[in-house]
Amino acid sequence: MSEFLHAIKTKWQNSSFRKTFNLNDEKAKGRDCLLASSILSSLATQLSGGAFYIGFLICFGMNTVNIGIIIFVPMITRLLAIFSPLILERLRRRKVFLTVLAVLANVFNILGVTLLPDLITSQTGRVVGFTLLVTISTAISAIIDSGYSAWHIPYLPNDVRADYYTLTSGISGFFTQTVVLIVSLIIDSFAGSSEQIEIITTFRYIAFALAVLNIVVLAIPKEYPYEPSRKKTKIKDMLVLPLKNKKFLWTVLIVALYYLGFNLTSAAINGFLLKSVGLSYWEINLINAIYFLIHVFFGKALTKSLNKNSRYRILGYALLLQGPTYIMYAFVTSENYIWLWVIVRLMQHVLGVIINSVIASLLDDNIPESDRTNHISFYNLAVHMSCFFSMMLGTLCFWRIGNNVVDIFGFKLAGIPIVLAISGIAQILVGLLCRILNDKLLADDLQNG
């Protein structure tokens, strides 16, 4: 028995978890805070966002077009991220500045949105109010997000960074998905009653409390001195320098086109599932939770595969397979969702693990050693603008299609199903582009290897 306990103790002392998260040194204590923050932030986001957020808006009379406007308009403020370095570089200590603004962002985004329906009763007023509150919150986040990254990056040196992200993702994902499924069951138990919106509202208040607690936890780690910039930050450099690197621009174009096609229905899909298909919150979140399990089981093997093969070839094949699943998604109804929707979503989860991992790693391809900050800012700008235009185009399509339907093989497709099919076609085209440009975009080490 003593040998068994000794073996367990030895394994624990040599474990990645103990090396990454412990109370023996200041950096590890800081990572403990970041782990707690990851859990709190994820919980707050899930309880105030996703299907629960769409359900909240639907309960107060928001239709598909209204919801699209509320979600896509605020994204334009992500452009303010290019001004973040100009503001933050002037502050030698940023803790108070970031903490105060983070609290304000959550006051607008969670608390303000929750209280607004009681203050404004007209549908137009609510659309304007919701959009304004979320826009202000998103604008604040665009300014402060990079500030938090710069503050906490010293706690993630290279020797623990990989373990930190792996462990944090697994722990946070497991905890959050478990809580979300329980909350879904609670909300579903009040389906069809006026009390359901009260329960959703209650969980939004809980989400706000968790968000504030998260900000408090983020403020605990020591703020180390920031390395001063060697040269003055110029917005012009962020926009001009990347244009001189053709391979980098092709990479950005592929990612931007992917998000342009992928996000066409992202603002409306949960509303479609709740209202038109008739799914419960528990069913939606249960399927979403399976993605986390697939990522846990296949993520490490995928990483090894990506290091040996062309990311563009893998992405191309994955998109050529994922595109048809969105076309299949267009034919999901309240009569066939039990088998068709489940099959489609499981296929998308498997392919999504591949696509998301590749997309996340493409920034490292073809980016020059010099002026990396400017190239990263350009990349992020392109991604945010692509998502904005995608959601705007999707919402415009919903508005133009209205109540019109298209009869295909006896299936009557309305706005969201039609746009789902368009999204699938767009992803297939991006997949073909990846295959065509594969040899041109291969990183130098793979070309020479």
C-alpha positions as CSV (number, residue, x, y, z in Angstrom):
1,M,0.0,0.0,0.0
2,S,2.8,2.4,0.9
3,E,4.5,1.7,-2.4
4,F,1.3,2.4,-4.3
5,L,0.9,5.8,-2.4
6,H,4.6,6.6,-3.1
7,A,4.0,5.9,-6.8
8,I,1.0,8.2,-6.8
9,K,3.0,10.9,-5.0
10,T,5.9,10.6,-7.4
11,K,3.6,10.8,-10.4
12,W,1.9,13.9,-8.9
13,Q,5.2,15.6,-8.2
14,N,6.3,15.0,-11.8
15,S,3.0,15.9,-13.4
16,S,2.5,18.7,-15.9
17,F,-0.4,20.0,-13.8
18,R,1.8,20.4,-10.7
19,K,4.6,22.0,-12.8
20,T,2.1,24.5,-14.3
21,F,-0.2,25.2,-11.4
22,N,1.2,25.3,-7.9
23,L,1.7,27.7,-4.9
24,N,5.5,27.5,-4.8
25,D,6.5,30.5,-6.9
26,E,5.0,33.7,-8.1
27,K,4.6,32.8,-11.8
28,A,2.8,29.6,-10.9
29,K,0.4,31.5,-8.6
30,G,-0.3,33.8,-11.4
31,R,-1.2,30.9,-13.6
32,D,-3.5,29.6,-10.9
33,C,-5.4,32.9,-11.3
34,L,-5.4,32.6,-15.1
35,L,-6.9,29.1,-14.8
36,A,-9.6,30.4,-12.4
37,S,-10.2,33.3,-14.8
38,S,-10.6,30.9,-17.7
39,I,-13.3,29.0,-15.9
40,L,-15.1,32.1,-14.7
41,S,-14.9,33.8,-18.0
42,S,-16.1,30.8,-19.9
43,L,-19.1,30.3,-17.5
44,A,-20.0,34.0,-17.7
45,T,-19.8,33.9,-21.5
46,Q,-21.9,30.7,-21.8
47,L,-24.6,31.8,-19.4
48,S,-25.0,35.2,-21.0
49,G,-24.3,34.2,-24.6
50,G,-24.9,31.5,-27.2
51,A,-28.4,29.9,-27.3
52,F,-29.3,31.5,-23.9
53,Y,-28.7,35.0,-25.3
54,I,-30.7,34.3,-28.5
55,G,-33.5,32.8,-26.4
56,F,-33.5,35.9,-24.2
57,L,-33.8,38.2,-27.3
58,I,-36.5,36.0,-28.8
59,C,-38.5,36.2,-25.6
60,F,-38.6,40.0,-26.0
61,G,-39.9,40.0,-29.5
62,M,-36.6,40.0,-31.6
63,N,-36.9,38.3,-35.0
64,T,-34.1,36.9,-37.1
65,V,-33.3,40.3,-38.8
66,N,-33.3,42.1,-35.4
67,I,-31.0,39.6,-33.8
68,G,-28.7,39.8,-36.8
69,I,-28.4,43.6,-36.5
70,I,-27.8,43.3,-32.7
71,I,-25.0,40.9,-33.2
72,F,-23.2,42.1,-36.4
73,V,-23.3,45.9,-35.9
74,P,-21.1,45.9,-32.8
75,M,-18.4,44.0,-34.6
76,I,-17.4,47.0,-36.6
77,T,-16.0,48.5,-33.4
78,R,-13.3,45.7,-33.4
79,L,-11.5,48.1,-35.8
80,L,-10.6,50.1,-32.7
81,A,-8.1,47.4,-31.8
82,I,-5.6,49.2,-34.1
83,F,-5.6,52.1,-31.6
84,S,-5.0,49.9,-28.6
85,P,-1.2,50.1,-28.8
86,L,-1.4,53.9,-29.1
87,I,-3.4,54.1,-25.9
88,L,-1.7,51.4,-23.8
89,E,1.9,52.4,-24.7
90,R,1.3,55.7,-22.8
91,L,0.5,53.8,-19.5
92,R,3.4,52.5,-17.5
93,R,0.9,50.8,-15.1
94,R,-2.3,49.5,-16.7
95,K,-4.0,47.5,-13.9
96,V,-6.5,50.1,-12.8
97,F,-7.2,51.3,-16.3
98,L,-7.9,47.8,-17.6
99,T,-9.9,46.7,-14.5
100,V,-12.2,49.7,-14.6
101,L,-12.9,49.4,-18.3
102,A,-13.4,45.6,-18.1
103,V,-16.1,46.1,-15.4
104,L,-17.8,48.8,-17.6
105,A,-17.7,46.5,-20.6
106,N,-19.6,43.8,-18.6
107,V,-22.0,46.4,-17.1
108,F,-23.1,47.3,-20.7
109,N,-22.9,43.9,-22.2
110,I,-24.6,41.7,-19.5
111,L,-26.3,43.9,-16.9
112,G,-27.4,46.7,-19.3
113,V,-28.8,44.2,-21.9
114,T,-30.6,42.4,-19.1
115,L,-32.3,45.5,-17.6
116,L,-33.1,47.2,-20.9
117,P,-36.4,45.4,-21.8
118,D,-37.9,46.7,-18.5
119,L,-37.0,50.3,-19.4
120,I,-37.9,50.2,-23.1
121,T,-41.1,48.5,-24.4
122,S,-41.1,49.3,-28.2
123,Q,-39.4,46.8,-30.5
124,T,-37.5,49.4,-32.4
125,G,-36.3,51.0,-29.2
126,R,-35.1,47.7,-27.9
127,V,-33.2,46.9,-31.1
128,V,-31.5,50.2,-30.9
129,G,-30.8,49.9,-27.2
130,F,-29.5,46.3,-27.4
131,T,-27.2,47.3,-30.3
132,L,-25.9,50.4,-28.6
133,L,-25.1,48.6,-25.4
134,V,-23.3,45.7,-27.1
135,T,-21.5,48.1,-29.4
136,I,-20.1,50.1,-26.5
137,S,-19.0,46.9,-24.7
138,T,-17.3,45.6,-27.8
139,A,-15.5,48.9,-28.4
140,I,-14.1,48.8,-24.8
141,S,-13.0,45.1,-25.3
142,A,-11.3,46.0,-28.5
143,I,-9.1,48.5,-26.6
144,I,-8.3,46.4,-23.5
145,D,-8.0,42.8,-24.7
146,S,-4.4,43.2,-25.9
147,G,-3.6,45.0,-22.7
148,Y,-4.5,41.9,-20.6
149,S,-2.5,39.7,-23.0
150,A,0.6,41.9,-22.5
151,W,0.0,42.0,-18.7
152,H,-0.2,38.2,-18.3
153,I,2.2,36.9,-20.9
154,P,5.2,36.9,-18.5
155,Y,3.4,34.1,-16.6
156,L,3.5,31.8,-19.6
157,P,7.1,31.1,-20.5
158,N,7.9,28.7,-23.3
159,D,8.6,25.7,-21.0
160,V,5.0,25.7,-19.6
161,R,3.0,27.4,-22.3
162,A,1.9,24.3,-24.2
163,D,0.9,22.5,-21.0
164,Y,-0.9,25.6,-19.7
165,Y,-3.1,25.9,-22.8
166,T,-3.8,22.1,-23.0
167,L,-4.7,21.8,-19.3
168,T,-6.7,25.1,-19.1
169,S,-8.7,24.2,-22.2
170,G,-9.5,20.7,-20.8
171,I,-10.4,21.8,-17.2
172,S,-12.3,24.9,-18.3
173,G,-14.1,23.1,-21.1
174,F,-15.2,20.1,-18.9
175,F,-16.4,22.4,-16.0
176,T,-18.2,24.8,-18.2
177,Q,-20.0,22.3,-20.4
178,T,-21.2,20.4,-17.3
179,V,-22.7,23.5,-15.8
180,V,-24.2,24.6,-19.1
181,L,-26.0,21.3,-19.5
182,I,-27.4,21.5,-16.0
183,V,-28.6,25.1,-16.6
184,S,-30.1,23.9,-19.9
185,L,-32.2,21.3,-18.1
186,I,-33.4,23.8,-15.6
187,I,-34.4,26.3,-18.3
188,D,-36.1,23.6,-20.4
189,S,-38.1,22.5,-17.4
190,F,-39.9,25.9,-17.6
191,A,-40.5,25.6,-21.4
192,G,-43.9,27.1,-22.5
193,S,-44.4,29.1,-19.3
194,S,-43.8,32.8,-18.6
195,E,-41.3,31.8,-15.9
196,Q,-38.8,30.6,-18.4
197,I,-37.7,34.2,-19.3
198,E,-37.4,34.9,-15.5
199,I,-35.0,31.9,-15.2
200,I,-32.9,33.0,-18.2
201,T,-32.8,36.5,-16.7
202,T,-31.7,35.1,-13.3
203,F,-28.8,33.2,-14.9
204,R,-27.8,36.4,-16.7
205,Y,-27.4,38.1,-13.3
206,I,-25.3,35.2,-12.2
207,A,-23.2,35.6,-15.3
208,F,-22.6,39.2,-14.5
209,A,-21.5,38.3,-11.0
210,L,-19.1,35.7,-12.4
211,A,-17.8,38.2,-15.0
212,V,-17.0,40.7,-12.2
213,L,-15.4,38.0,-10.1
214,N,-13.3,37.1,-13.2
215,I,-12.0,40.6,-13.5
216,V,-11.1,40.6,-9.8
217,V,-9.1,37.4,-10.3
218,L,-7.4,38.8,-13.4
219,A,-6.2,41.7,-11.3
220,I,-4.4,39.6,-8.7
221,P,-1.2,38.6,-10.6
222,K,1.6,41.1,-10.3
223,E,2.0,43.6,-13.1
224,Y,5.6,43.4,-14.4
225,P,7.2,46.4,-16.1
226,Y,6.3,46.5,-19.8
227,E,9.2,46.5,-22.3
228,P,9.0,49.9,-24.1
229,S,8.5,49.9,-27.8
230,R,11.7,50.4,-29.8
231,K,10.0,52.7,-32.3
232,K,6.9,54.8,-32.4
233,T,3.7,52.9,-33.3
234,K,2.2,54.0,-36.5
235,I,-1.2,52.9,-37.8
236,K,0.1,53.3,-41.3
237,D,2.7,50.6,-40.8
238,M,-0.1,48.1,-39.7
239,L,-1.9,48.7,-43.0
240,V,1.0,49.1,-45.4
241,L,3.8,46.8,-44.4
242,P,1.8,43.5,-44.8
243,L,0.8,44.5,-48.4
244,K,4.5,43.9,-49.4
245,N,4.3,40.2,-48.5
246,K,2.4,38.3,-51.1
247,K,2.4,34.9,-49.5
248,F,1.2,36.4,-46.2
249,L,-1.6,38.2,-48.1
250,W,-2.7,35.0,-49.7
251,T,-2.9,33.4,-46.3
252,V,-4.9,36.3,-44.9
253,L,-7.2,36.1,-47.9
254,I,-7.9,32.4,-47.4
255,V,-8.7,32.9,-43.7
256,A,-10.9,36.0,-44.5
257,L,-12.8,34.2,-47.2
258,Y,-13.4,31.2,-44.9
259,Y,-14.9,33.4,-42.2
260,L,-16.9,35.3,-44.8
261,G,-18.7,32.1,-45.8
262,F,-18.7,30.4,-42.4
263,N,-20.4,33.2,-40.4
264,L,-23.3,33.9,-42.7
265,T,-25.7,32.2,-40.4
266,S,-23.8,32.4,-37.1
267,A,-26.1,35.2,-35.7
268,A,-29.3,33.3,-36.6
269,I,-28.7,29.6,-36.3
270,N,-29.6,29.2,-32.7
271,G,-32.8,31.1,-33.2
272,F,-33.7,28.9,-36.1
273,L,-33.1,25.8,-34.0
274,L,-35.1,27.1,-31.1
275,K,-38.1,28.5,-33.0
276,S,-38.4,26.7,-36.3
277,V,-36.9,23.3,-35.6
278,G,-38.2,23.2,-32.0
279,L,-35.0,22.0,-30.2
280,S,-34.5,22.5,-26.5
281,Y,-31.6,24.3,-24.9
282,W,-30.4,21.0,-23.5
283,E,-30.3,19.4,-27.0
284,I,-28.4,22.3,-28.5
285,N,-25.8,22.5,-25.7
286,L,-25.4,18.7,-25.5
287,I,-24.4,18.5,-29.1
288,N,-22.1,21.6,-28.6
289,A,-20.4,19.8,-25.7
290,I,-19.5,16.8,-27.8
291,Y,-17.2,19.1,-29.8
292,F,-15.1,19.5,-26.6
293,L,-14.8,15.7,-26.2
294,I,-13.8,15.2,-29.8
295,H,-11.2,17.9,-29.4
296,V,-9.8,16.3,-26.3
297,F,-9.5,12.9,-27.9
298,F,-8.2,13.9,-31.3
299,G,-6.5,17.3,-30.7
300,K,-3.0,15.9,-29.9
301,A,-3.0,13.5,-32.8
302,L,-4.1,16.3,-35.1
303,T,-1.3,18.6,-33.9
304,K,1.3,15.9,-34.9
305,S,-0.3,15.5,-38.3
306,L,-0.3,19.3,-38.9
307,N,3.5,19.4,-38.2
308,K,4.1,16.8,-40.9
309,N,1.7,17.9,-43.7
310,S,0.7,21.0,-45.5
311,R,-1.9,22.9,-43.5
312,Y,-3.4,24.3,-46.7
313,R,-3.9,20.8,-48.2
314,I,-5.5,19.6,-44.9
315,L,-7.7,22.7,-44.7
316,G,-8.8,22.3,-48.4
317,Y,-9.9,18.7,-47.9
318,A,-11.7,19.5,-44.7
319,L,-13.6,22.4,-46.2
320,L,-14.5,20.3,-49.3
321,L,-16.1,17.9,-46.8
322,Q,-17.6,20.4,-44.5
323,G,-19.3,22.5,-47.2
324,P,-21.8,19.7,-48.1
325,T,-22.8,19.3,-44.4
326,Y,-24.1,22.9,-44.4
327,I,-26.1,22.1,-47.5
328,M,-27.5,19.1,-45.6
329,Y,-28.2,21.4,-42.6
330,A,-30.6,23.4,-44.8
331,F,-32.9,20.4,-44.9
332,V,-33.2,20.0,-41.1
333,T,-36.8,20.2,-39.9
334,S,-38.7,19.5,-36.8
335,E,-39.6,16.1,-38.3
336,N,-36.1,14.8,-39.2
337,Y,-33.8,16.6,-36.8
338,I,-33.4,13.6,-34.4
339,W,-31.3,11.9,-37.1
340,L,-30.3,14.5,-39.7
341,W,-29.3,17.3,-37.4
342,V,-27.4,15.0,-35.1
343,I,-25.5,13.4,-38.0
344,V,-24.7,16.8,-39.5
345,R,-23.5,18.3,-36.3
346,L,-21.3,15.3,-35.4
347,M,-19.7,15.5,-38.9
348,Q,-19.1,19.3,-38.4
349,H,-17.6,18.7,-35.0
350,V,-15.0,16.2,-36.4
351,L,-14.2,18.5,-39.3
352,G,-14.4,21.6,-37.0
353,V,-11.6,20.2,-34.8
354,I,-9.4,20.0,-38.0
355,I,-10.4,23.3,-39.5
356,N,-10.2,25.3,-36.3
357,S,-6.8,23.9,-35.5
358,V,-5.5,24.7,-39.0
359,I,-7.0,28.2,-39.0
360,A,-5.5,28.9,-35.6
361,S,-2.0,27.9,-36.9
362,L,-2.0,29.7,-40.3
363,L,-0.9,33.0,-38.8
364,D,2.5,31.4,-38.2
365,D,2.9,30.6,-41.9
366,N,4.6,33.2,-44.2
367,I,4.8,35.9,-41.5
368,P,8.2,37.7,-41.6
369,E,10.5,37.8,-38.6
370,S,10.4,41.6,-38.7
371,D,7.4,43.8,-38.0
372,R,5.4,40.9,-36.6
373,T,3.1,43.1,-34.5
374,N,2.0,45.0,-37.6
375,H,1.4,41.8,-39.5
376,I,-0.6,40.3,-36.6
377,S,-2.7,43.5,-36.3
378,F,-3.4,43.4,-40.1
379,Y,-4.4,39.7,-39.8
380,N,-6.8,40.4,-36.9
381,L,-8.2,43.4,-38.7
382,A,-9.0,41.2,-41.8
383,V,-10.6,38.5,-39.6
384,H,-12.8,41.0,-37.7
385,M,-13.9,42.8,-40.9
386,S,-14.6,39.5,-42.6
387,C,-16.9,38.4,-39.7
388,F,-18.6,41.7,-39.7
389,F,-19.4,41.7,-43.5
390,S,-20.4,38.0,-43.3
391,M,-23.0,38.6,-40.6
392,M,-24.2,41.8,-42.3
393,L,-24.6,39.9,-45.6
394,G,-26.4,37.1,-43.8
395,T,-28.8,39.5,-42.1
396,L,-29.4,41.3,-45.4
397,C,-30.3,38.0,-47.0
398,F,-32.8,37.1,-44.3
399,W,-34.4,40.6,-44.7
400,R,-34.6,40.3,-48.5
401,I,-35.9,36.7,-48.5
402,G,-38.4,37.5,-45.8
403,N,-41.3,34.9,-45.8
404,N,-40.5,33.6,-49.3
405,V,-39.7,30.0,-49.7
406,V,-38.0,27.8,-52.3
407,D,-39.3,24.3,-53.0
408,I,-36.5,21.8,-53.5
409,F,-37.5,18.1,-53.7
410,G,-40.5,18.8,-51.6
411,F,-38.6,20.7,-48.9
412,K,-39.7,24.3,-48.5
413,L,-36.6,26.3,-47.7
414,A,-36.9,29.7,-46.1
415,G,-34.3,32.4,-45.3
416,I,-32.0,30.7,-42.9
417,P,-31.9,27.3,-44.7
418,I,-31.2,29.0,-48.0
419,V,-28.3,31.0,-46.5
420,L,-27.0,27.8,-44.8
421,A,-26.8,26.2,-48.3
422,I,-25.0,29.4,-49.6
423,S,-22.6,29.1,-46.7
424,G,-21.8,25.5,-47.6
425,I,-21.1,26.4,-51.3
426,A,-18.8,29.2,-50.1
427,Q,-16.8,26.9,-48.0
428,I,-16.5,24.4,-50.8
429,L,-15.1,27.2,-53.0
430,V,-12.6,28.2,-50.3
431,G,-11.5,24.5,-50.1
432,L,-10.9,24.5,-53.8
433,L,-8.8,27.7,-53.5
434,C,-6.7,26.1,-50.8
435,R,-6.0,23.1,-53.1
436,I,-5.1,25.4,-56.0
437,L,-2.8,27.6,-54.0
438,N,-1.3,24.8,-51.8
439,D,2.1,24.7,-53.5
440,K,2.4,28.5,-53.7
441,L,1.7,29.0,-50.0
442,L,3.7,26.1,-48.5
443,A,6.0,27.4,-45.8
444,D,9.7,27.3,-46.9
445,D,10.6,24.5,-44.7
446,L,8.0,22.2,-46.2
447,Q,8.9,23.3,-49.7
448,N,12.5,22.4,-49.2
449,G,11.8,19.3,-47.2
